[in-house]
Amino acid sequence: MNVKTKQVLDNTSSNEIKSYKISKDYYVYQNVTPQLPTSVVATYTDKTTKDVKVNWNSYDKNLLKEPNVFTVKGTLEGTDIEVKVNIHVVGNVVTALNYSTNTTAGVKPVLPDKVASVLEDGTISEEFAVTWDDIDESKYSSEGTFVVNGSVTILDKTYDVTASVRVDKKAEESKNIALNTNSDAPTLSQSVPSGSQSDNLSSINNGTNNEVDDTNERWTNWKYRNTSLSAYVQMDWKNEYTIKRVNLYLFTDSSSAALPARVQFAYWDGSKFVDVSSSSTTPVSYTAGETTYQFDEAVKTNKLRVTLTEESGHCIGLTEMEVFNVPESNETNTTALLSKLNVNGNSVDGFNAETKDYTVSANEDDKISVTAESQDNAAMTILPEFNNVIKVLVQSEDHKTINTYNIKVERKSEPVKGADKSQLKTALAKANDILGVENNKNIYTEATYNALKDATDEGQTIFDKDKATQEQVDNATESINNALSSLKQRIAPTVSSTLKVSRGYFVITGKVNPNFGDYYEIKSHGILYIKEGTLGEQELTVNTPKRNRVNFGAYNTAGEYSYRVKPSSQTMIYVTRAFIQYEDPDGNTHYVYSDVKSRNIRGF
């Protein structure tokens, strides 16, 4: 996040801090202290940048004990410029809240950018970004129901989530009521004063949305951008319409126009404009198509206003605005009830949709499987057992109601015949011989070593369990033996490189092994280069006299890197290659090199 500043305390210089960059949000588990940045990159009025220390204020550490969001403030050293970040304390999340919605045949459903997390006790907690699978058009081409799978990553864990989409029959009367060719075409207006207006407001409902260079085919607040961060456009109809969906074609270019930071809709209720909440949507440029906004609740009105806000000094604009009426027959369901509730494949005794609490009996070690079906496409989220209770959260399609069904599990002890643990004991001994040597984690690949450790930990739990069944013991033994036979030793990493010349620079790109867990840990990597005449018949290595060496540690998760260097001479032929350094388990240092590349920089 780029934060604009207003003033500094030290006014001895006219060169002041104009803005600074900092992450707005920090996420930690309960009872974990967040690591806040010690400095930020500040931009000064003369456009130079510099690292500036942050002096953080103290805060109540008790806030880290429970899930919540709180703010920590500080100042940039030597100034009165305030710095603040949000600390998100994440509780014991066990799943993400599943979602449901409805759409009309032929209309792609709009799914949220974020979904709520759910804690182990059933508390619905903070929302996190969700990634949905792509939706094939055939899924919503006709009436029916289908499921979209997604995933939510929270700190170091990823949770599955689903969206159940109900497709209503196609409503022929649904249309873009914003078009200027309609019999009831809307009257357009804007908040920008007449003397400061730019481009052509009347173009935003003429059906043309992708004209690149014609200023008459877009509306912006260019002349007004430094007076107000926000501007709105408004459509007024003679008749009232029920509206739930709006498409905006957001104008951007390479320099002056940017996507809005916020978009807010409001409708006229007969006496005043009322804000409309809509599903979280990631805006895109008009060159990529429309940005769709789905209202959380349909509104009936004859006036609709959209306010765009941009905070970076750029202007905002539209090439087209499409407003769609809602067919009266397509209503969003309001039910948050189950139609079926099964435990281990059998219907719960006395099930009734209006009854929310049930009790089932089970042996101490029995696994309980709960399945359910909902009424009217309500979203269901089944939580794992916690404190002998399994909860089923049911949320209505309109997202206004959530009901919780509780299945209390009463467990009873039963005598269990002692299992033969001799083979498990042998397997544990073999595994611990390997795990007991600290350096073995550097010899074996991360995945196979961790698999053995996990199998051993689980096996030890079963071994220590007085009432473990023979099946549990046999399964644990098999898991350890499989992990032992699957152990794989690490191998030496490799590196590749390519070389090109651009504007007097050598540009070296390449790749190290992306699957880092299968290779010895890379301690450093970089490039070597030397004039061809100086190298002569020698091999170019880190020990070659007069060679130039540049170390760098940045490469992405795929192992790809890119670096450029400007040689001292523009007329020489240079020889270059990439290298990586690693240590074997005995502590010996090794170097691995890419192929040698040479290039004359002259003429580029």
HELIX and SHEET records of a PDB file:
HELIX    1   1 LYS A   61  LEU A   64  5                                   4    
HELIX    2   2 GLU A  137  TYR A  140  5                                   4    
HELIX    3   3 SER A  194  SER A  196  5                                   3    
HELIX    4   4 LEU A  201  ASN A  205  5                                   5    
HELIX    5   5 THR A  215  GLU A  217  5                                   3    
HELIX    6   6 TRP A  222  TYR A  224  5                                   3    
HELIX    7   7 TYR A  286  ALA A  288  5                                   3    
HELIX    8   8 SER A  422  LEU A  435  1                                  14    
HELIX    9   9 ASN A  440  ILE A  443  1                                   4    
HELIX   10  10 GLU A  446  ASP A  464  1                                  19    
HELIX   11  11 GLN A  470  SER A  485  1                                  16    
HELIX   12  12 PHE A  516  ASP A  518  5                                   3    
HELIX   13  13 GLU A  532  LEU A  535  1                                   4    
SHEET    1   A 7 ASN A   2  LYS A   4  0                                        
SHEET    2   A 7 ILE A  17  LYS A  21 -1                                        
SHEET    3   A 7 SER A  39  TYR A  44 -1                                        
SHEET    4   A 7 THR A  49  TRP A  56 -1                                        
SHEET    5   A 7 ASN A  68  LEU A  76 -1                                        
SHEET    6   A 7 GLU A  82  VAL A  90 -1                                        
SHEET    7   A 7 ASP A  25  TYR A  29  1                                        
SHEET    1   B 6 VAL A  93  ALA A  96  0                                        
SHEET    2   B 6 LYS A 114  LEU A 119 -1                                        
SHEET    3   B 6 ILE A 124  TRP A 132 -1                                        
SHEET    4   B 6 GLY A 144  ILE A 154 -1                                        
SHEET    5   B 6 LYS A 157  ASP A 168 -1                                        
SHEET    6   B 6 TYR A  99  THR A 104  1                                        
SHEET    1   C 5 THR A 187  GLN A 190  0                                        
SHEET    2   C 5 SER A 230  LEU A 250 -1                                        
SHEET    3   C 5 THR A 291  THR A 309 -1                                        
SHEET    4   C 5 ARG A 262  TRP A 268 -1                                        
SHEET    5   C 5 PHE A 273  VAL A 276 -1                                        
SHEET    1   D 5 THR A 187  GLN A 190  0                                        
SHEET    2   D 5 SER A 230  LEU A 250 -1                                        
SHEET    3   D 5 GLY A 317  ASN A 325 -1                                        
SHEET    4   D 5 TRP A 219  THR A 220 -1                                        
SHEET    5   D 5 SER A 198  ASP A 199 -1                                        
SHEET    1   E 3 ASN A 346  SER A 347  0                                        
SHEET    2   E 3 LEU A 338  VAL A 343 -1                                        
SHEET    3   E 3 VAL A 370  SER A 374 -1                                        
SHEET    1   F 4 ASP A 357  ASN A 363  0                                        
SHEET    2   F 4 ILE A 402  LYS A 412  1                                        
SHEET    3   F 4 VAL A 389  GLN A 395 -1                                        
SHEET    4   F 4 ALA A 379  ILE A 382 -1                                        
SHEET    1   G 3 VAL A 495  SER A 502  0                                        
SHEET    2   G 3 TYR A 505  VAL A 512 -1                                        
SHEET    3   G 3 GLU A 560  VAL A 565 -1                                        
SHEET    1   H 4 ASN A 548  ASN A 551  0                                        
SHEET    2   H 4 ILE A 522  LYS A 531 -1                                        
SHEET    3   H 4 ILE A 573  GLU A 583 -1                                        
SHEET    4   H 4 THR A 589  TYR A 593 -1                                        
SHEET    1   I 4 ASN A 548  ASN A 551  0                                        
SHEET    2   I 4 ILE A 522  LYS A 531 -1                                        
SHEET    3   I 4 ILE A 573  GLU A 583 -1                                        
SHEET    4   I 4 LYS A 597  ASN A 600 -1                                        
END                                                                             
